[in-house]
Amino acid sequence: MVLKVFCYVSDKLTNFGDDLNRWLWNRLPGFPPDEDDGTLFLGIGTIISRDLVPPSRRYIVLSSGVGYDPLPVDFGDPRWEILSVRGPLTASVLGLPPEKAIVDGAVLLRFLPECRPLPASERAGIVFMPHYESLEFLDPLADSEETVQRIRKAKLVIADAMHAAIVADALRVPWIPVVLGPRSNTFKWLDWTLSLNLPYKPATVPASTLLESAHNNSLYFCGGRFFLNHRTPTRAIEHYKRVRRLKAWEHWGFWRRRMGITYNIPRRVYTSPVFSGFKRQEDEARTYRAAEQLRRIATTSSYLSDDNLLMSKADQIASLLRKLKP
């Protein structure tokens, strides 16, 4: 058997979680060659999506999730082999038995010698990674191998990007979840945290610029609001299904383009020379408030899954890989 590993790329770039697919799987013992024989391998990421997955002769899913878009139109037919999914919410939405919900595949980093967890005495510093659409500090668009090592050597990870928390947890680095805006996907976070019996109680970080605030406010009208104040599995599933129906609407593309004015008009106003002084002062004040909130968050309680449960889940994923041997 040979496989073509699917890696989602956005606007000619990729982000940290998706980029792990480029190299992690091929370094694991026994993983089939990454070649294109018509079998597409869907691993890490929220990639079971009509808008992302290209046509293929056959699909193999191992630890992927849903969370943003409608399902591929042919999902569930005999060409799809579902070995596992990221967590119980994805399994519920896809109508899969509970045992298919294991954990995110990034946990397999534990099996790479260069990613072995470090003792606390060899770790230092705090790193912060936002979602890839809100670039600050530890860049989620940077080289993923380098980013894994930066996380591995940190004493604490503050994460709006879910895969920063997933990698930190796999490498036994304490982490704290935060929310920078409505794009932070409650469904995804709950899907993963529930797979490891962890709570999801994120702290909120205010917008650090005027444009960021305007963008956050516009997302409600553009189908980009994924954060829920009431974070229960039932509410998360209901919200995902509503978004899925909305994006399946035949006029969705037209509506989304029209609603872009809710951000484009404020952006043009705030970036005009007339408002440059006001924008500078406002951005400085907002950035200070966001930085102060991050400092406070760094002193609060962090999270780490149970060692035995994590290794049990990692072993389950690893055992499924053996089914893929040539």
Rosetta blueprint (number, residue, H / E / L):
1 M L
2 V L
3 L E
4 K E
5 V E
6 F L
7 C L
8 Y L
9 V L
10 S E
11 D L
12 K L
13 L E
14 T L
15 N L
16 F H
17 G H
18 D H
19 D H
20 L H
21 N H
22 R H
23 W L
24 L L
25 W H
26 N H
27 R H
28 L L
29 P L
30 G L
31 F L
32 P L
33 P L
34 D E
35 E L
36 D L
37 D L
38 G L
39 T E
40 L E
41 F E
42 L E
43 G L
44 I L
45 G L
46 T L
47 I L
48 I L
49 S L
50 R L
51 D L
52 L L
53 V L
54 P L
55 P L
56 S L
57 R L
58 R E
59 Y E
60 I E
61 V E
62 L E
63 S E
64 S E
65 G L
66 V L
67 G L
68 Y L
69 D L
70 P L
71 L L
72 P L
73 V L
74 D L
75 F L
76 G L
77 D L
78 P L
79 R L
80 W E
81 E E
82 I E
83 L E
84 S E
85 V E
86 R L
87 G L
88 P H
89 L H
90 T H
91 A H
92 S H
93 V H
94 L H
95 G L
96 L L
97 P L
98 P H
99 E H
100 K H
101 A E
102 I L
103 V L
104 D L
105 G H
106 A H
107 V H
108 L H
109 L H
110 R H
111 F H
112 L L
113 P H
114 E H
115 C H
116 R L
117 P L
118 L L
119 P L
120 A H
121 S H
122 E H
123 R L
124 A L
125 G L
126 I E
127 V E
128 F E
129 M E
130 P L
131 H L
132 Y L
133 E L
134 S L
135 L L
136 E L
137 F L
138 L L
139 D L
140 P L
141 L L
142 A L
143 D L
144 S H
145 E H
146 E H
147 T H
148 V H
149 Q H
150 R H
151 I H
152 R H
153 K L
154 A L
155 K L
156 L E
157 V E
158 I E
159 A E
160 D L
161 A L
162 M H
163 H H
164 A H
165 A H
166 I H
167 V H
168 A H
169 D H
170 A H
171 L L
172 R L
173 V L
174 P L
175 W E
176 I E
177 P E
178 V E
179 V E
180 L L
181 G L
182 P L
183 R L
184 S L
185 N L
186 T H
187 F H
188 K H
189 W H
190 L H
191 D H
192 W H
193 T H
194 L H
195 S H
196 L L
197 N L
198 L L
199 P L
200 Y L
201 K L
202 P L
203 A E
204 T E
205 V L
206 P L
207 A L
208 S L
209 T L
210 L H
211 L H
212 E H
213 S H
214 A H
215 H H
216 N H
217 N H
218 S H
219 L L
220 Y L
221 F L
222 C L
223 G L
224 G L
225 R L
226 F L
227 F L
228 L L
229 N L
230 H L
231 R L
232 T L
233 P H
234 T H
235 R H
236 A H
237 I H
238 E H
239 H H
240 Y H
241 K H
242 R H
243 V H
244 R H
245 R H
246 L H
247 K H
248 A H
249 W L
250 E L
251 H L
252 W H
253 G H
254 F H
255 W H
256 R H
257 R H
258 R H
259 M H
260 G L
261 I H
262 T H
263 Y H
264 N H
265 I H
266 P H
267 R H
268 R H
269 V H
270 Y H
271 T L
272 S L
273 P H
274 V H
275 F H
276 S H
277 G H
278 F H
279 K H
280 R H
281 Q H
282 E H
283 D H
284 E H
285 A H
286 R H
287 T H
288 Y H
289 R H
290 A H
291 A H
292 E H
293 Q H
294 L H
295 R H
296 R H
297 I H
298 A L
299 T L
300 T L
301 S L
302 S L
303 Y E
304 L L
305 S L
306 D L
307 D H
308 N H
309 L H
310 L H
311 M H
312 S H
313 K H
314 A H
315 D H
316 Q H
317 I H
318 A H
319 S H
320 L H
321 L H
322 R H
323 K H
324 L H
325 K L
326 P L
